[in-house]
Amino acid sequence: MSLPVPTADSRAVVTGASSGIGTALATELAERGYSLILVARRTELLTALAERLTSSHGVQVEVRAVDLSDPVAREKLAGELAEREISVLCNNAGVATFGPVAQLDAGFERDLVQLNAVAVHDLTLAVLPGMLARRSGAILVTGSAAGNLPVPNNATYAATKAFANTFTESLRHELKGTGVHVTLLAPGPVRTETPDPAEASIVDKVLPDSVWVTSESVAKESIDALARNKMRVVPGIVGKVMSVAGGYAPRALSAPVIGTLYRKLGEGEG
Ligand SMILES: NC(=O)c1ccc[n+]([C@@H]2O[C@H](COP(=O)([O-])OP(=O)(O)OC[C@H]3O[C@@H](n4cnc5c(N)ncnc54)[C@H](OP(=O)(O)O)[C@@H]3O)[C@@H](O)[C@H]2O)c1
């Protein structure tokens, strides 16, 4: 079992490639010889990454500046991907909000659902027919440990990640024997940049350095897991604890405890 062999015409797509885990996934794939299509909104960051990856790894890198929460823009991208030879899709773009949903911006919450859940569905459905016809392909979805259980004060995010987690693990079983690999990345906290002590978030202050994992280690672990067609990769001790809690703790007990923690996170973000 391995990933599709990189070719001149095929492309690996990484959404949310302009920062954090997405940049690390794109870098990891380029190191393994994949030519890429990078997707996010911030063109200048994508272009700088594309130049860096082309010069260090000799791969072709295309940039698509797309707002994935916009159904029209997303449909155009999905249409292009359906026509191209996409060997690897990393559905990674996502954002989170903290606080009681009734107090959050309703428009932003709706956009968050479009980005974290509907875009994952749309782009997966766009590339699947081609992968099945070629009997070769690999799809990584960045869900979250937060998608395993109710998370008051992070409700829309947790619900979209529950969609991502369940969709991915269900799809994986449907695709057994087709040659298409599907893996869920469901991390706990990932340190995507070194926090400035003056601007550190409450999460940075509360969690000791030892429990954080880096984007680079997450990306390597994820692409290795995708090559082996593992069902789920859960980097980091906090993610593993949240996975166990989501599986075994009664929801009536876990919801208020987690809700209190996330209320504090929301106050820290505000
Ligand atoms: N870091 C963690 O602790 C953690 C834990 C569990 C799960 N995750 C998940 O990991 C994924 C990556 O997160 P990260 O930590 O690497 O955060 P990040 O650095 O903020 O990256 C988020 C990426 O999503 C892109 N994005 C945001 N809104 C978008 C939109 N409307 N259209 C297209 N792209 C958009 C951003 O690019 P632009 O702003 O340029 O559009 C950026 O490239 C997310 O799905 C997140 O939920 C992260």
The ligand as an ORCA input file, in Angstrom:
! r2SCAN-3c Opt
* xyz 0 1
  N      -4.044     24.102     14.998
  C      -4.790     23.299     15.729
  O      -4.638     23.242     16.948
  C      -5.839     22.412     15.089
  C      -6.415     21.382     15.851
  C      -7.377     20.565     15.258
  C      -7.740     20.770     13.939
  N      -7.175     21.796     13.226
  C      -7.620     21.988     11.852
  O      -6.479     22.051     11.013
  C      -6.781     22.791      9.823
  C      -5.675     23.807      9.568
  O      -5.653     24.691     10.660
  P      -4.316     25.443     11.142
  O      -4.190     25.210     12.588
  O      -3.198     25.150     10.249
  O      -4.829     26.956     11.013
  P      -4.386     28.183     10.088
  O      -2.912     28.355     10.134
  O      -5.259     29.309     10.511
  O      -4.790     27.698      8.642
  C      -6.097     27.761      8.157
  C      -5.999     27.716      6.637
  O      -7.341     27.738      6.103
  C      -7.403     28.755      5.122
  N      -8.739     29.337      5.057
  C      -9.412     29.945      6.063
  N     -10.593     30.413      5.602
  C     -10.649     30.086      4.283
  C     -11.597     30.292      3.252
  N     -12.746     30.943      3.492
  N     -11.331     29.837      2.008
  C     -10.156     29.179      1.747
  N      -9.222     28.942      2.675
  C      -9.464     29.399      3.926
  C      -6.396     29.804      5.563
  O      -5.946     30.556      4.448
  P      -6.437     32.029      4.030
  O      -6.658     32.801      5.293
  O      -5.299     32.514      3.198
  O      -7.680     31.817      3.224
  C      -5.270     28.924      6.074
  O      -4.441     28.528      5.005
  C      -8.165     23.406     10.057
  O      -9.150     22.628      9.407
  C      -8.331     23.296     11.563
  O      -9.684     23.244     11.964
  C      -6.234     22.608     13.771
*
